[in-house]
Amino acid sequence: MREIYLDNSATTRVAEPAAKEIYDMLVCCYGNPSSLYRKGLEAENRITAARKSLGKLLDCDPAQITFTSGGTEANNLALLGVAEARVRKGKRVVTTAFEHSSVAAAADRLEQLGWEVVRVKPDAMGRIGAKEVIAAVDESTVLVSCMCVNNEIGTILPIGEIVKGTRRKNPETLIHCDCVQALGKLPLSMRRLDLDLATVSAHKIYGPKGSGALYVRRGVRVLPRQLGGEQEKKLRPGTEASALIAGFGVAAELACEHLEADARRIADLNQALRCRLLAMPQVVINSPPDALPAVLNISVPGYRSETMMHFLAERGISVSSGSACAKGAKSHVLSAMGLAPGLIDSALRISFGRYNVPEDVEDFVLALREGICALAHR
């Protein structure tokens, strides 16, 4: 049975060069990066090289990058670390109602600690305008946190407009962007976007799980969530996961090389699938037309997500019902859009990646048609 992996928004297959780099680090360049002898310096040099590669992909000074264990830790560090550092300036945070759970949960924690959290809702098409976010900013707002690309429906937020409008309304407000789903798919420039903080993760760009990073603009104060070491400028202390970081660096290099070609190929796959699905009256497309092509969210009313996913899995096809972090729970993204329960309960997320081919689209559509027919009689 041919494997058809269409859940690249959950995670990606590690690119072979990145896997080889990780293996070499584990068995050959295994020194502690903080040690002063040769093996330690070799490991430190590999981390420095990875920081430079990621800096190139993000168009920022590599010194502004702090490596973490992943996107969740980076998002928590951004929200909770900024809030603790700036509590005397105000206690208001503006975010959206369809952020990743690591941002949403951090915002919930701040609310429990007495902060005011404003969650801007998307419209029925899954879009959030810059005006809505900017309108929520006031003189007591210390942080705005908005994702660049929504992980369930692919909405691309107008981050540039949000930043400019927020700066005009309250120059003291810091701006954080969860760029996990955008990295390697859209050109990202920290210099051009004028962000204060940004989160990225390795395993969304064909790197290893367990490695992420937080970009922090020079001069922005963030209090660490962990204590006990000098590593990563004391912002993320503890012995660095040098093998994973090195693999992240190779994946970042490859992302720079493949970004345009990947974007064109994925856009073609998305367009082909949309055309096929529009011809199926049983299917509703939930992603807006201008969503990131890597993500396509659909519903098949009358067929529960879990049931259809199992049917597809039996045919070697991997898709999801939403964010992997939700563990199958009802999508808060689709709920925030105000979609009907029948659409939410039958949602499927198809997400394309570098290794998908046109045959994957054809086989998925064929299997979906079979599932609609077969499951209707159960």
QUIGILIN-V223371 format. One line per field, one symbol per residue. psi: psi as a letter, one per 20 degrees, with the letter a starting at -180 (. if undefined). Layout:
psi=???
This chain:
psi=pppoollihgrqppqghghhggghhhigljqpiiqirghghgghhhggghhgghhghimrphijppqaiahgggggggghhgghhjhiirlppparikrqhhgghhhgghghjjqpppopqraiijqpqhhgghhipaijohppopqgppihijpoqmgghggghghggniipqpqpojgihpihqppohgghkqhqqprqhjikkaqqjpaqppoqpippppqiqqkriqlkjhmrqpqmhghgghggghgghhghiggggggghhgggggggghhhjoiippphpqhkrphipoprqnpioqghghghghhijjporribphiilirpohghghikqqhhhgijqppppqahjqrhhhgghggghgggggggihj.
